[in-house]
Amino acid sequence: MRFAPTLSQLLDYLQVVCLALFLLIILERTLSIRLRSRVNPIRLGVGRDGVRHSIVFLLFLGVNLWAAMVLIYALHIRRGFLPLLLGEPQVSSIGVKLLGLVLVVLGFVIFLLSLASLGNSWRLGIDENNPGELVTSGIYGLSRNPIYVFFDLYFVGTFLLNGAPIFALLALLIGLTLHLQILQEERFLLRAFGQAYRAYCARTGRYITWQPLSRGEKPAPQTAPRPPTLPADPGGHC
């Protein structure tokens, strides 16, 4: 008798595959940049800024806890250590799970497009010595931080796939920490690229740009930024 997995089981398998794919992509990109540019793109924790170290530590802790939860739920490992309020799935409809799948897939598409646009300029963290080029084309013409958009979609998608409040809590906490990381990166990029980054901020949104132009319409002239203060809505470069 042949075993036919249910849709829920397939979605569980897919979560494991997506997590493994994400880790493999990070590994491949890290090795590729090191070999081609002789630069270490992993810059987490580099520097003496105590605030930066704290944010990186929180991100490291939160993402690893989230990854562990994904494996525990996808592989149906016993989770009696979690409080019932956080560990018991509250959303289990197939429609919600499929919506979660759509968000995860959309996130990965954005992630891959972001890496393609960045090329050797991709960094995980702030690289003060070798920051790479300021990339403003491709998907970076629509968002200053598309990789962070990927993370947010991925975290929300896993919540919808699993339905447990622990995933919603982690998505919220990690999302807030990622936003703090963006604030750190934007200050560095403003120092590194100056007016070019100010101009980029003026025309491109931090997470998404809501300035569609009709065909043939010319954009309105940009108001000059108020130097030397930070733009009202600057963003990181990840």
C-alpha positions as CSV (number, residue, x, y, z in Angstrom):
1,M,0.0,0.0,0.0
2,R,1.5,3.3,-1.0
3,F,1.7,6.1,1.5
4,A,0.1,9.3,0.3
5,P,1.0,12.3,2.4
6,T,-1.7,14.8,3.3
7,L,-1.5,18.5,2.4
8,S,-0.6,19.3,6.0
9,Q,2.3,16.8,5.9
10,L,3.5,18.2,2.6
11,L,3.5,21.7,4.1
12,D,5.5,20.4,7.1
13,Y,8.1,18.9,4.7
14,L,8.2,22.2,2.8
15,Q,9.1,24.1,5.9
16,V,12.1,21.9,6.5
17,V,13.1,22.3,2.9
18,C,12.8,26.1,3.0
19,L,14.9,26.4,6.1
20,A,17.6,24.2,4.6
21,L,17.4,26.2,1.4
22,F,17.8,29.5,3.3
23,L,20.9,28.2,5.1
24,L,22.4,26.8,1.9
25,I,21.9,30.2,0.1
26,I,23.6,32.0,2.9
27,L,26.5,29.6,2.9
28,E,26.9,29.7,-0.9
29,R,26.8,33.5,-1.1
30,T,29.3,33.8,1.8
31,L,31.8,31.4,0.2
32,S,31.3,33.0,-3.2
33,I,32.1,36.5,-2.0
34,R,35.1,35.3,0.0
35,L,36.6,33.6,-3.0
36,R,35.9,36.3,-5.5
37,S,36.5,39.4,-3.5
38,R,38.6,38.2,-0.6
39,V,36.1,39.9,1.7
40,N,34.2,38.3,4.7
41,P,30.6,39.3,4.2
42,I,29.5,38.1,7.6
43,R,30.0,41.2,9.8
44,L,27.7,40.5,12.7
45,G,29.2,41.7,15.9
46,V,32.0,43.6,14.3
47,G,32.7,46.9,16.0
48,R,32.7,48.3,19.4
49,D,29.2,49.8,19.5
50,G,27.5,48.3,22.5
51,V,24.0,49.0,21.1
52,R,25.0,47.2,17.9
53,H,26.3,44.2,19.8
54,S,23.0,44.0,21.8
55,I,20.9,44.1,18.6
56,V,23.0,41.4,17.0
57,F,22.8,39.2,20.1
58,L,19.0,39.6,20.2
59,L,18.8,38.8,16.4
60,F,21.0,35.7,16.8
61,L,19.0,34.5,19.8
62,G,15.6,35.1,18.2
63,V,16.3,33.7,14.8
64,N,17.9,30.5,16.3
65,L,14.9,30.1,18.5
66,W,12.5,30.6,15.6
67,A,14.4,28.0,13.5
68,A,14.3,25.5,16.3
69,M,10.5,26.1,16.6
70,V,10.1,25.5,12.9
71,L,11.8,22.1,13.1
72,I,10.0,21.1,16.3
73,Y,6.6,21.8,14.7
74,A,7.4,20.6,11.2
75,L,8.8,17.3,12.5
76,H,6.2,16.9,15.2
77,I,8.7,16.8,18.1
78,R,7.2,16.9,21.5
79,R,6.8,20.4,22.7
80,G,5.5,20.0,26.3
81,F,8.1,22.5,27.5
82,L,6.0,25.3,25.9
83,P,3.1,26.9,27.8
84,L,-0.3,25.8,26.4
85,L,-1.1,29.4,25.5
86,L,1.9,29.7,23.3
87,G,2.4,26.2,22.0
88,E,-1.1,25.1,21.1
89,P,-2.0,25.9,17.4
90,Q,-4.9,28.4,17.3
91,V,-5.2,28.6,13.5
92,S,-5.4,25.4,11.5
93,S,-7.5,25.9,8.4
94,I,-6.1,24.9,5.1
95,G,-6.8,28.3,3.6
96,V,-4.7,30.0,6.3
97,K,-1.9,27.5,5.7
98,L,-1.9,28.1,2.0
99,L,-1.7,31.9,2.6
100,G,1.3,31.2,4.8
101,L,2.8,29.2,2.0
102,V,2.2,32.1,-0.5
103,L,4.0,34.5,1.9
104,V,7.0,32.2,2.3
105,V,7.3,31.7,-1.5
106,L,6.9,35.4,-2.2
107,G,9.6,36.1,0.5
108,F,12.1,33.7,-1.2
109,V,11.5,35.3,-4.6
110,I,12.3,38.7,-3.0
111,F,15.3,37.3,-1.3
112,L,16.8,35.8,-4.5
113,L,16.1,39.0,-6.4
114,S,17.8,41.0,-3.7
115,L,20.9,38.8,-3.8
116,A,21.0,39.1,-7.6
117,S,20.9,42.9,-7.4
118,L,23.5,43.1,-4.6
119,G,26.1,40.8,-6.2
120,N,29.4,41.1,-4.2
121,S,27.9,44.0,-2.2
122,W,25.9,41.7,0.0
123,R,26.8,41.9,3.7
124,L,25.3,40.3,6.8
125,G,25.8,43.1,9.2
126,I,27.7,46.4,8.9
127,D,31.0,46.3,7.1
128,E,32.8,49.6,7.9
129,N,36.0,48.6,6.0
130,N,34.6,47.1,2.8
131,P,31.0,48.3,2.5
132,G,30.7,47.5,-1.2
133,E,28.7,49.7,-3.6
134,L,25.5,51.5,-2.9
135,V,22.9,49.4,-4.9
136,T,19.8,51.3,-5.9
137,S,18.7,49.4,-9.0
138,G,16.6,46.2,-9.5
139,I,14.4,45.4,-6.6
140,Y,16.3,48.0,-4.6
141,G,14.5,50.6,-6.7
142,L,11.3,49.5,-4.9
143,S,12.6,48.9,-1.4
144,R,15.7,50.0,0.4
145,N,15.6,46.8,2.5
146,P,14.1,44.0,0.5
147,I,15.9,41.3,2.4
148,Y,14.3,42.5,5.6
149,V,11.0,42.4,3.8
150,F,11.8,38.7,3.0
151,F,12.4,38.0,6.7
152,D,9.2,39.6,7.7
153,L,7.2,37.6,5.1
154,Y,9.0,34.4,6.1
155,F,8.3,34.8,9.8
156,V,4.6,35.7,9.3
157,G,4.3,32.9,6.8
158,T,5.6,30.3,9.3
159,F,3.1,31.6,11.9
160,L,0.2,31.0,9.4
161,L,1.6,27.6,8.5
162,N,1.8,26.4,12.1
163,G,-0.8,28.5,13.8
164,A,0.9,28.5,17.2
165,P,1.1,31.9,19.0
166,I,4.8,31.3,19.7
167,F,5.4,32.0,16.0
168,A,3.4,35.2,16.1
169,L,5.4,36.3,19.2
170,L,8.7,35.5,17.6
171,A,7.7,37.3,14.3
172,L,6.8,40.4,16.3
173,L,9.9,40.5,18.5
174,I,12.4,39.6,15.6
175,G,10.6,42.1,13.3
176,L,11.2,44.9,15.9
177,T,14.8,43.9,16.3
178,L,15.3,43.9,12.6
179,H,13.9,47.4,12.5
180,L,16.5,48.5,15.1
181,Q,19.2,46.9,12.9
182,I,17.9,48.9,9.9
183,L,18.3,52.1,12.0
184,Q,21.9,51.2,12.8
185,E,22.6,50.4,9.1
186,E,21.0,53.6,7.8
187,R,23.3,55.8,10.0
188,F,26.4,53.9,8.6
189,L,25.2,54.2,5.0
190,L,24.6,57.9,5.5
191,R,28.2,58.3,6.7
192,A,29.6,56.1,4.0
193,F,27.7,57.4,0.9
194,G,26.5,60.9,2.0
195,Q,24.4,62.8,-0.6
196,A,24.0,59.7,-2.8
197,Y,22.3,57.9,0.0
198,R,20.1,60.9,0.9
199,A,18.9,61.1,-2.7
200,Y,18.2,57.3,-2.7
201,C,16.2,57.7,0.6
202,A,14.2,60.6,-1.0
203,R,12.9,58.4,-3.9
204,T,12.7,54.9,-2.4
205,G,10.8,53.7,0.7
206,R,12.4,51.9,3.6
207,Y,10.2,48.8,3.1
208,I,8.2,49.5,0.0
209,T,7.8,52.5,-2.3
210,W,4.2,53.8,-2.7
211,Q,4.8,56.2,-5.5
212,P,3.5,54.7,-8.7
213,L,3.6,56.9,-11.7
214,S,1.2,56.7,-14.6
215,R,2.7,56.2,-18.0
216,G,4.3,59.3,-19.3
217,E,3.9,61.2,-16.1
218,K,7.0,62.9,-14.8
219,P,7.9,62.7,-11.1
220,A,7.5,65.8,-9.0
221,P,10.8,67.6,-8.2
222,Q,12.2,66.4,-4.9
223,T,12.6,68.9,-2.1
224,A,16.2,69.3,-1.1
225,P,17.0,67.4,2.2
226,R,17.9,69.3,5.3
227,P,21.6,68.8,5.8
228,P,23.2,67.5,7.9
229,T,20.2,65.9,9.6
230,L,19.1,62.3,8.9
231,P,16.3,62.0,6.3
232,A,12.9,61.6,7.8
233,D,12.6,58.0,6.5
234,P,16.1,56.6,5.9
235,G,16.7,52.9,5.6
236,G,19.3,50.3,5.8
237,H,20.9,48.5,2.9
238,C,20.1,44.8,3.2
